[in-house]
Amino acid sequence: MKILSSIFPYSKSKTTKFVSIVAALLISILVSLSITIFGIAGGAAILLIITTPVVIFCILKYPKFGLIFFMFMAYFLMFIISLNLINFPLGTLMDGLLLLLLIGFFIDQKISPNWKIFNNSIAIIIIIWVLYNIIEVINPGAQSRVAWIYTIRALAGVMLSYFVFTYQINSISFIRLIIKVWLVMSVFAALYALKQEFFGFFAFEQRSLDSNPLAAGLLFIDGHWRKSSIFADPISFSYNMNVSSILCISLMFGPFSKTKKVILMCMVALFTFSMLFSGTRASYVLLPVAMGLLFVLNLNYKMIVVGGLFAFCFSIAVFIPTSNYTLYRFQTAFKPSEDASYNVRKANQKKIQPYIRSHPMGGGLGSSGASGAKFSPYSYLGQFPPDSGFIRAAVEQGWIGLVLLCSLFFIAISSGINNYFKIKDPELKSYCLAMTLILFALCIGNFPQEGLIQFPLNIYFCLFMALINVTLFLDQKKSNNQVISAREC
């Protein structure tokens, strides 16, 4: 309650409480009547109309509440869309939330300026990335300007949230709250996937799958449905479970009680187990990759023993003979040469290399994949499936864009490693370690799949980079306060 009150102050006066209770009762009655007359969609619409002004006020007045709400909506947006309760493009809702957060950021920056958040290598490369994507509108090789408008929000717009996160996350207590909210949502997503696996889909989910033959061809393999949980697709689900697992493992190296570490260990087991039912082979590699970097950053006798044990158990899981579909698909992730889909992607990437070399700015944002088929279906890239975040950057933004994207990952990960060794506070150190390992895993995962284009990871990616610098800022602030206190004594 203390943490919540710090981000969303409330009044204890009797008048305020009375007005709040009356308002809540009136809203409940109005929504109930709307549901009775117009159905669930009508009630949801009335509730949205009533709460929207309140939410806008709270986001501008209490930016920390706005960040938590932004994270929550990014996590559950695709699930809300799948319910089909409101006939409204909810994707634009995230654009509106980001715009409100940016307005609040500029207001706060005017009142209490903090230019330090712009004076670091991550901020600089993000600014360069955003400007380059804006310049892409005049790309002479672009086939559609409408595709640029459609795509710029996801590629450059969300990157601006990095500065909001960096400015507003100014205390270790708020980081704790963010971590707790994140893990609670992850537990819900994991349990929801287990429900889909062992108890089947809800009726609305099954109708959605049956109505899309293309989805059935991709998701129904060997008589088994791949699970997406509350996310847009199995790829998003599996990548999010990996990210949450890496977070929990990193926190186990922090100054937390044994009880909390046991809970974190149970969460890792839950996340990795549920992730297997996604059937996304690319994601199975991410956790071992992150553990490899963890081993290097914490090289000592204890880590050698733990790392050896992990490698032994992992080798058994990869090479043990099995007839279980889920375990077999997991094993094939580590035998790419035997994977037909991987060989097809490899051939496509080889075929597109001459185009990338001859087009330094690429074919324009949104010129490939689904957006290419929609806006420029008869162009060379209109029917090209990138199947990789790096390949998409290369074909749409050229080798210049690819260099910038690789630079962004390199600078973020190297900053995380440097900050990890600079930070003295063990709790902040564990948070920085988690974000560094996550970014490293996502960098690897962005090659076999487009791991950063769907909610919530496109938003959380900026959060990860922000926390790398925020943890160092807070540690330096704590060290300076301790020095000042020692001098005063």
C-alpha positions, 0 to 999 in steps of 0.5 A: 500500500505504501508503494501504491500510495507513492505513485498514486496519492489519495486523500484520506478526508471523509468527503473525498471517500464519500464522493468516491463511494457515491461515484463508484455506485453510480458508475456500477448502476449505469454500467449494469443498466447498459449491459442489461439493455445493450449487452456486454459491448454496450456496458464496456462502451459506457465504462470506457466513455466514463473512465477515459477522462479519469485515466487521462487526468491520472496519467498526466497528474501521476506519471508513475501510475501512467507507466504502470497502466502503459505496461499493463495495457501493453501486456494484455492488449492482444488478449483484449482485442481477441475478446471482440468486445469493442469494435475499435482499433485498440492499437491506436489506444497505445499510441494515445497512451504514449502521447499522454506520457510524452506530454507529461514528460515534457511538462515535468521536464519543464518544471524539473529538468533532468538533461542527464537522461540524454547524456548517455550512449543509449539515448544518443543511438536511440535519437539517431535511430528515430531520426533515421526512420523519419528520414526514411519517408523520403527514401527514393526506393520506397514503394508506399508512403502510406506504409511508412505512416503505418510502420513508423509508430512501431519502429520509432514512436515506441522508442521515445518511451525510453526517455519517459521510463528513464525520467520517471523511474527515479526510486528503487521502490518504483523499480520493485513495483514494476518488477512485481507487476511484471511477474504477476502478469507473467504468472497469469500468462503462463497459467493461461497457457497451461489452461489452453494446453490441458483444458482446451481453448475457450470458445471464442479462441477456437472460433478465431483459430478455425476461421483462419486457415492460414493460422491453422496451417502454422499453428496446428502441427502434427495434431497439436495446437501451438499455444499463444496464451494471451499474446498475439502468437506463439512467438510473442508468448514464448519470448515473453516467458523467456524474458520473465525466466531470465529476470527471475534467475538474475534476481536470485543473485540479488540480496533477497531472502531464501523464501523469495528465491524459492518463489523465483525458482518456482516461477522459472519452472512455471515459465519454462514449462509453459513456454514449451507448449508454444512450439517456438523452436527459436525461443528454446535457445534464448535461455541457454544463451542468457545463462552463458553470458551470466556464467561469464559475468559471474565466473567463480567456483560456485558458478562453475559448479552450477554452470556444469550442472545446468549444462549436464541437465540441458544436454540430457534434455537435448539428446535423450530419445523421446516420442513426446511431441513437445520434447521432440520439437524442443530438441530440433531447435538445436539441430537447425540443419534438420529443420526444413523451415530453417533451410527455407529461411536461409535460402530466402536470406541468401537470395535477398543479399544482392538487393540489400547491398544495392539499396543502402536505405532499403525498400522503405518501412513496411515494404516487406512481410504482411505490410508489404503484401497490403500496401505494395503487393506487386513490388519486389519486396511485397511478397518477401517474408523477412522472418527475422528482425535483422533481415526486416531491418536490412531489406526495409531500411537498408544496410544503414538501418541494419548497422544502426540496429546492431549498434543499438543492441551493442551499445545497450548490452555493453552499457549493461555490462559496464554498469553491472561492474560499476554498481555497488548496491547488490539489489540494483546490481541484480536488476542491471544484470537482469536487463543486460541478460534479457537484451542479449537474449533478445538480440540473439532471438531477433535473428530467427524471428521478429521478436520485437514487433509485437506487444508487449516486448516492443514497449518493454524493450525500451524499459529494459534499456532504461533500467540499465541506466536508471540502476546506475543513476540511482546507485551513484545518487545513493553513493553521493548521499552516503558521502555527504552524510559521512562528511556531515558526521 
